[in-house]
Amino acid sequence: MSTDRELGTDRELGTDREPGPDREPLAGFAVGVTAARRHEELAMLLERRGARVVHAPAIRLIPLSDDVELLNATRECLSGPLDFLVVTTGIGFRAWLEAADGWGLHDDLAEALVGVRILARGPKARGAIRQAGMQEHWSPGSESCAEVLKHLLEEDLGGTRIAVQLYGEQLPEFTGALRAAGAEVVEIPVYRWARTDDPTPLRRLVGQAVAGTVDAIAFTSAPAVSATLAVAAEDGLEEAFLQALRTHVVAACVGPVTAQPLTERDVPTVQPERARIGALVRALSSDLPRRRARRIEVRGSSLELRGHAVVLDGQLRPIAPAPMAILRALARRPGHVVSRAELCGVLPSRMVGGGGAWSRDARPQADEHAVEMAVARLRRGLGRSGIVETVVKRGYRLACDPRAVEPLRADAHG
């Protein structure tokens, strides 16, 4: 039972932010967006906070306005009196009424719902009910289907008829518990989800997560999580993808139901207190820099490593993947010398051994040349001399006192 269909707007984020890393907490980070609905709004809010957004829709919404199953469920609701109606989403309830209107059944349905105790899962559902000229009987403060179910089970449900508006997937635990309590349940399948027609962007996002070139992925539905994991499995990357989410990629989920497929696989998630797009962005804006940003004092300058950029004395400087890989390796042991041979192993594979997968048979001279090129690009990207020092015949180091800086964990990518 995912809570992602009813996501609020982001009125609190505002549009008057001045650019800069301090006012754009996600500047320098890349965030994947898998949402099908309202992905433009989510992307805009992330970009407003400085993120580079990678859009990779995982699922698509299939309306059932012309579906026989929805028509039959509507007729079943009209065949006898209902005692309860559970409205799970505002968009779903409105779509049901619109479909009924198309079939010439709107007035009959509205009349059948008079006197029915309507339970609204959240504020969006309440708004749609009231917009239709009806009034909800009860709504939980938690916006949780589990609390709706608990409320219903406190009633004597023997012989009652309950209509449950679904929202993209079956709710077997919810409806099964009602039937076990003696109720007749009519399921209203307003819309359903299917995997996206073109999985290429999603496959690319999975690969970027594994490679460490994306810093977070935002999930707004459990089906999107499942579809992403399925694509990873099809490409033989499921375990590598899960490991990336456990270590260097933050999984931001709109709520616990969305997060459940990941929680079951021991993946930590970031969740807002309320299932809203704005709250999700705020939670990620707070968590991602805390987890992935790394600040080091180098030659009297403040150097902060972010996903694909650095902040040097308050100025954001984008850094290409290969130079950033070098910088991260140096930052794991600030002030200590890191050999060219070790730095060869952190470069993206296309830069080592002639552009293919790295092998121990690759020419050392060519590999060291790739390191030298990446270091040169890093120095240009930083725009300041003396940050990265060359130690003749040994390697490179960050120009700082190693005793004054804690080492960076090997599994941290920021």
C-alpha positions as CSV (number, residue, x, y, z in Angstrom):
1,M,0.0,0.0,0.0
2,S,2.1,2.8,-1.3
3,T,1.6,6.4,-0.1
4,D,3.2,8.0,-3.1
5,R,0.0,8.8,-5.1
6,E,-1.0,11.6,-2.8
7,L,2.0,13.8,-2.6
8,G,1.7,17.4,-1.6
9,T,3.2,20.5,-3.2
10,D,6.3,22.3,-2.0
11,R,5.0,25.6,-0.9
12,E,7.6,25.9,1.9
13,L,10.6,25.6,-0.4
14,G,10.0,29.0,-2.0
15,T,11.4,30.4,-5.2
16,D,13.5,33.2,-3.9
17,R,16.7,31.3,-3.1
18,E,19.9,32.8,-4.2
19,P,22.3,30.5,-6.0
20,G,25.3,29.0,-4.2
21,P,26.2,25.9,-2.2
22,D,25.0,27.4,1.1
23,R,21.6,28.1,-0.3
24,E,21.5,25.1,-2.6
25,P,22.3,22.1,-0.3
26,L,22.1,19.7,-3.2
27,A,24.5,21.6,-5.5
28,G,27.1,19.2,-6.8
29,F,25.0,16.1,-6.3
30,A,23.2,14.0,-8.9
31,V,19.7,12.6,-8.0
32,G,17.8,10.0,-9.9
33,V,14.0,10.5,-10.2
34,T,12.0,7.4,-11.0
35,A,8.5,8.9,-10.6
36,A,5.9,8.4,-13.2
37,R,3.4,11.0,-12.0
38,R,4.5,14.6,-11.2
39,H,8.1,13.9,-12.0
40,E,8.4,17.4,-13.5
41,E,7.5,18.9,-10.1
42,L,9.9,16.7,-8.2
43,A,12.7,17.5,-10.6
44,M,12.0,21.2,-10.4
45,L,12.2,21.1,-6.6
46,L,15.4,19.2,-6.6
47,E,17.0,21.5,-9.2
48,R,15.9,24.5,-7.2
49,R,18.0,23.1,-4.4
50,G,20.9,22.7,-6.8
51,A,20.7,19.0,-7.7
52,R,21.5,17.7,-11.2
53,V,18.5,15.5,-11.9
54,V,18.7,12.2,-13.8
55,H,15.1,11.3,-15.0
56,A,14.5,7.6,-15.4
57,P,10.8,6.7,-15.1
58,A,10.4,3.2,-13.7
59,I,6.7,2.7,-14.3
60,R,3.8,4.2,-16.2
61,L,0.2,4.8,-15.1
62,I,-2.5,3.0,-17.0
63,P,-6.0,4.6,-16.6
64,L,-8.9,2.2,-16.5
65,S,-11.7,4.6,-17.6
66,D,-12.6,2.2,-20.4
67,D,-11.9,-1.0,-18.5
68,V,-14.7,-3.5,-18.0
69,E,-13.3,-4.4,-14.6
70,L,-13.9,-0.9,-13.2
71,L,-17.3,-0.8,-14.8
72,N,-18.3,-4.1,-13.2
73,A,-17.0,-2.9,-9.8
74,T,-19.1,0.3,-10.1
75,R,-22.2,-1.7,-11.0
76,E,-21.5,-4.0,-8.0
77,C,-21.5,-0.9,-5.8
78,L,-24.9,0.0,-7.2
79,S,-26.3,-3.4,-6.8
80,G,-26.8,-3.1,-3.0
81,P,-26.3,-0.7,-0.2
82,L,-22.8,0.1,1.0
83,D,-21.8,0.6,4.6
84,F,-18.3,1.9,4.1
85,L,-16.2,3.4,1.3
86,V,-12.5,3.7,1.7
87,V,-11.0,6.5,-0.4
88,T,-7.2,6.0,-0.6
89,T,-6.3,8.8,-3.1
90,G,-7.9,12.0,-4.3
91,I,-6.8,11.4,-7.9
92,G,-8.3,7.9,-7.8
93,F,-11.6,9.0,-6.4
94,R,-12.0,11.8,-8.9
95,A,-11.1,9.4,-11.8
96,W,-13.7,7.0,-10.6
97,L,-16.4,9.6,-10.6
98,E,-15.3,10.9,-14.0
99,A,-15.4,7.3,-15.4
100,A,-18.9,6.8,-13.9
101,D,-20.0,10.1,-15.6
102,G,-18.8,8.8,-18.9
103,W,-20.9,5.7,-18.5
104,G,-23.9,7.7,-17.5
105,L,-23.7,6.4,-13.9
106,H,-22.5,9.4,-12.0
107,D,-25.8,10.4,-10.5
108,D,-26.6,6.8,-9.6
109,L,-23.2,6.4,-7.9
110,A,-23.5,9.7,-6.0
111,E,-27.0,8.7,-4.8
112,A,-25.7,5.3,-3.7
113,L,-23.0,7.0,-1.6
114,V,-25.4,9.1,0.4
115,G,-25.4,7.9,4.0
116,V,-22.3,5.7,3.4
117,R,-19.6,6.2,6.0
118,I,-16.6,7.4,3.9
119,L,-13.1,7.0,5.2
120,A,-10.4,9.2,3.7
121,R,-6.8,8.1,4.0
122,G,-5.4,11.6,3.8
123,P,-6.0,15.2,3.1
124,K,-5.9,14.8,-0.7
125,A,-8.6,12.2,-0.5
126,R,-10.6,14.4,1.9
127,G,-10.3,17.3,-0.6
128,A,-11.6,15.2,-3.5
129,I,-14.5,13.9,-1.4
130,R,-15.6,17.4,-0.4
131,Q,-15.1,18.6,-4.0
132,A,-17.6,16.0,-5.1
133,G,-20.1,17.5,-2.6
134,M,-19.7,14.7,-0.1
135,Q,-18.3,14.5,3.5
136,E,-15.9,12.1,5.0
137,H,-16.9,10.2,8.1
138,W,-13.3,9.8,9.4
139,S,-9.7,10.2,8.4
140,P,-6.5,9.2,10.2
141,G,-3.9,11.7,11.3
142,S,-1.1,9.4,10.0
143,E,-2.4,9.1,6.4
144,S,-1.8,5.4,6.8
145,C,-3.9,2.6,5.3
146,A,-2.9,0.5,8.3
147,E,-4.6,3.0,10.6
148,V,-7.7,3.0,8.4
149,L,-7.8,-0.8,8.6
150,K,-7.4,-0.7,12.4
151,H,-10.3,1.8,12.6
152,L,-12.5,-0.4,10.5
153,L,-11.7,-3.6,12.5
154,E,-12.9,-1.9,15.6
155,E,-16.4,-2.1,14.1
156,D,-18.5,-5.2,13.9
157,L,-18.1,-5.9,10.2
158,G,-20.2,-9.0,10.0
159,G,-22.5,-8.7,7.0
160,T,-21.3,-5.2,6.0
161,R,-20.4,-4.2,2.4
162,I,-17.2,-2.1,2.0
163,A,-16.0,-0.6,-1.2
164,V,-12.2,0.0,-1.3
165,Q,-10.7,2.3,-3.9
166,L,-7.4,0.8,-5.0
167,Y,-4.5,2.8,-6.3
168,G,-2.4,0.9,-8.8
169,E,-2.1,-2.5,-7.1
170,Q,-4.0,-5.0,-5.1
171,L,-4.2,-4.6,-1.3
172,P,-4.5,-8.3,-0.3
173,E,-3.6,-7.7,3.4
174,F,-6.1,-4.8,3.7
175,T,-9.0,-6.4,1.9
176,G,-8.2,-9.9,3.3
177,A,-8.5,-8.6,6.8
178,L,-11.8,-7.1,6.1
179,R,-13.2,-10.3,4.6
180,A,-11.9,-12.3,7.5
181,A,-13.9,-10.0,9.8
182,G,-17.0,-10.9,7.9
183,A,-17.3,-8.0,5.4
184,E,-18.2,-8.2,1.7
185,V,-15.5,-6.2,-0.1
186,V,-15.9,-4.5,-3.5
187,E,-12.5,-3.5,-4.9
188,I,-12.5,-0.4,-7.1
189,P,-9.5,-0.7,-9.5
190,V,-9.3,2.9,-10.7
191,Y,-5.8,2.7,-12.3
192,R,-2.9,0.4,-12.3
193,W,0.9,0.5,-12.9
194,A,3.0,-1.1,-15.5
195,R,6.7,-1.0,-16.3
196,T,7.8,1.8,-18.6
197,D,7.8,1.1,-22.3
198,D,11.4,2.2,-22.7
199,P,13.6,0.9,-19.8
200,T,16.8,2.4,-21.3
201,P,16.9,5.5,-19.0
202,L,16.3,3.2,-15.9
203,R,19.0,0.8,-16.9
204,R,21.3,3.7,-17.3
205,L,20.4,5.0,-13.9
206,V,21.1,1.6,-12.3
207,G,24.5,1.5,-14.0
208,Q,25.3,5.0,-12.8
209,A,24.4,4.0,-9.2
210,V,26.7,1.0,-9.4
211,A,29.5,3.2,-10.9
212,G,29.0,5.9,-8.2
213,T,28.2,8.7,-10.6
214,V,24.7,9.3,-9.1
215,D,24.4,10.2,-5.4
216,A,20.8,9.5,-4.6
217,I,17.7,8.0,-6.1
218,A,14.2,9.3,-5.2
219,F,11.4,6.7,-5.1
220,T,7.8,7.8,-4.8
221,S,6.1,4.4,-5.1
222,A,6.7,0.8,-4.2
223,P,6.0,-0.4,-7.8
224,A,8.8,2.0,-8.9
225,V,11.2,0.4,-6.5
226,S,10.2,-3.1,-7.6
227,A,10.5,-2.2,-11.3
228,T,14.0,-0.7,-10.7
229,L,15.2,-3.8,-8.9
230,A,13.7,-6.0,-11.7
231,V,15.7,-4.0,-14.3
232,A,18.9,-4.4,-12.2
233,A,18.3,-8.1,-12.0
234,E,17.7,-8.5,-15.7
235,D,21.1,-6.8,-16.3
236,G,22.8,-9.0,-13.7
237,L,23.3,-6.0,-11.4
238,E,20.8,-6.5,-8.7
239,E,23.3,-7.3,-5.9
240,A,25.7,-4.6,-7.1
241,F,22.8,-2.1,-7.2
242,L,21.7,-3.1,-3.7
243,Q,25.2,-2.8,-2.4
244,A,25.4,0.7,-3.9
245,L,22.2,1.7,-2.1
246,R,23.7,0.3,1.1
247,T,26.9,2.3,0.8
248,H,27.3,5.3,-1.5
249,V,23.9,6.0,-3.0
250,V,21.1,7.4,-0.8
251,A,17.7,5.8,-1.3
252,A,15.1,8.5,-0.6
253,C,11.6,7.1,-0.3
254,V,8.4,9.1,0.3
255,G,7.2,6.7,3.0
256,P,7.6,3.3,4.7
257,V,5.4,1.4,2.2
258,T,7.5,2.7,-0.7
259,A,10.6,1.8,1.2
260,Q,9.4,-1.7,2.1
261,P,11.0,-3.6,-0.9
262,L,14.3,-2.0,0.1
263,T,14.0,-2.4,3.8
264,E,13.4,-6.1,3.2
265,R,16.8,-6.2,1.5
266,D,18.6,-4.4,4.3
267,V,18.9,-1.1,2.4
268,P,18.8,2.0,4.6
269,T,16.4,4.7,3.4
270,V,15.7,8.4,4.0
271,Q,12.0,9.2,4.6
272,P,10.2,12.4,5.4
273,E,7.8,12.6,8.3
274,R,4.9,13.2,5.9
275,A,4.4,11.6,2.5
276,R,4.8,14.8,0.4
277,I,7.1,15.7,-2.5
278,G,8.3,18.9,-0.7
279,A,9.0,16.9,2.5
280,L,10.9,14.3,0.5
281,V,13.1,17.0,-1.0
282,R,13.7,18.6,2.3
283,A,14.6,15.3,3.9
284,L,17.1,14.6,1.1
285,S,18.5,18.1,1.2
286,S,19.3,17.6,4.9
287,D,20.5,14.0,4.7
288,L,22.6,13.8,1.5
289,P,25.1,16.6,2.3
290,R,25.5,15.2,5.8
291,R,26.2,11.7,4.5
292,R,28.1,12.4,1.3
293,A,29.8,15.8,1.7
294,R,33.4,15.7,3.0
295,R,35.2,18.9,4.1
296,I,39.0,19.2,4.4
297,E,41.3,22.1,5.1
298,V,44.0,22.2,2.4
299,R,46.6,25.0,2.3
300,G,44.4,27.3,4.3
301,S,41.4,26.7,2.0
302,S,38.2,24.8,2.7
303,L,37.7,22.0,0.3
304,E,34.4,20.2,0.3
305,L,33.8,17.1,-1.8
306,R,30.3,16.6,-3.2
307,G,29.0,14.1,-5.7
308,H,30.3,15.5,-9.0
309,A,31.7,18.8,-7.8
310,V,33.8,20.4,-5.0
311,V,33.2,23.6,-3.0
312,L,36.5,25.5,-2.7
313,D,36.2,28.4,-0.3
314,G,32.5,28.7,-0.9
315,Q,32.7,28.4,-4.7
316,L,31.1,25.4,-6.4
317,R,33.4,23.8,-9.1
318,P,32.1,20.9,-11.2
319,I,34.7,18.1,-11.6
320,A,34.6,15.4,-14.3
321,P,34.3,11.7,-13.1
322,A,37.9,10.7,-13.6
323,P,39.5,13.7,-11.8
324,M,36.9,13.3,-9.1
325,A,37.8,9.7,-8.6
326,I,41.4,10.7,-8.1
327,L,40.4,13.4,-5.6
328,R,38.3,10.9,-3.6
329,A,41.2,8.5,-3.5
330,L,43.5,11.2,-2.2
331,A,40.9,12.4,0.3
332,R,40.6,9.0,1.9
333,R,44.1,9.6,3.2
334,P,44.5,13.3,3.3
335,G,48.1,14.4,3.4
336,H,49.4,10.9,2.7
337,V,51.0,9.9,-0.6
338,V,48.9,7.7,-2.9
339,S,50.8,5.9,-5.5
340,R,50.1,6.1,-9.2
341,A,49.5,2.3,-9.3
342,E,46.8,2.7,-6.6
343,L,45.2,5.6,-8.5
344,C,45.0,3.5,-11.6
345,G,42.6,1.3,-9.9
346,V,40.1,4.1,-9.1
347,L,39.8,5.5,-12.6
348,P,36.7,4.7,-14.6
349,S,37.5,1.6,-16.7
350,R,37.2,3.4,-20.0
351,M,40.3,5.4,-19.1
352,V,42.4,2.5,-18.3
353,G,43.9,-0.2,-20.6
354,G,42.7,1.4,-23.8
355,G,39.1,2.0,-23.0
356,G,37.8,-1.4,-22.2
357,A,37.6,-3.3,-18.9
358,W,40.7,-3.0,-16.8
359,S,43.1,-6.0,-16.8
360,R,46.3,-6.8,-15.1
361,D,47.9,-7.2,-18.5
362,A,47.3,-3.5,-19.4
363,R,50.5,-1.5,-20.0
364,P,51.6,0.2,-16.8
365,Q,52.9,3.2,-18.7
366,A,49.6,3.8,-20.4
367,D,47.8,3.5,-17.0
368,E,50.1,6.0,-15.3
369,H,49.6,8.4,-18.2
370,A,45.9,8.2,-17.7
371,V,46.5,9.1,-14.0
372,E,48.7,12.0,-15.0
373,M,46.0,13.3,-17.3
374,A,43.3,13.0,-14.7
375,V,45.5,14.8,-12.1
376,A,46.1,17.6,-14.6
377,R,42.4,17.9,-15.3
378,L,41.7,17.9,-11.5
379,R,44.1,20.8,-11.0
380,R,42.5,22.8,-13.8
381,G,39.1,22.1,-12.3
382,L,40.1,23.2,-8.9
383,G,41.5,26.4,-10.4
384,R,44.1,26.8,-7.7
385,S,47.6,25.6,-7.5
386,G,49.1,23.7,-4.6
387,I,46.0,21.7,-3.6
388,V,47.3,18.5,-5.2
389,E,51.0,18.0,-4.8
390,T,53.3,15.7,-6.8
391,V,55.7,13.6,-4.8
392,V,58.4,12.6,-7.3
393,K,58.6,8.9,-8.0
394,R,56.0,8.1,-5.4
395,G,52.6,9.6,-6.4
396,Y,50.3,12.4,-5.3
397,R,48.9,13.8,-2.1
398,L,46.5,16.5,-0.8
399,A,48.6,19.4,0.6
400,C,47.4,19.1,4.3
401,D,48.6,17.9,7.6
402,P,47.5,14.2,7.8
403,R,47.4,14.5,11.6
404,A,44.7,17.2,11.5
405,V,42.2,15.3,9.3
406,E,40.3,12.1,9.9
407,P,40.6,9.6,7.1
408,L,37.7,9.1,4.7
409,R,36.0,5.7,4.9
410,A,36.8,3.5,1.9
411,D,33.1,3.0,1.1
412,A,32.2,6.7,1.2
413,H,31.8,8.4,-2.2
414,G,31.5,11.9,-0.8
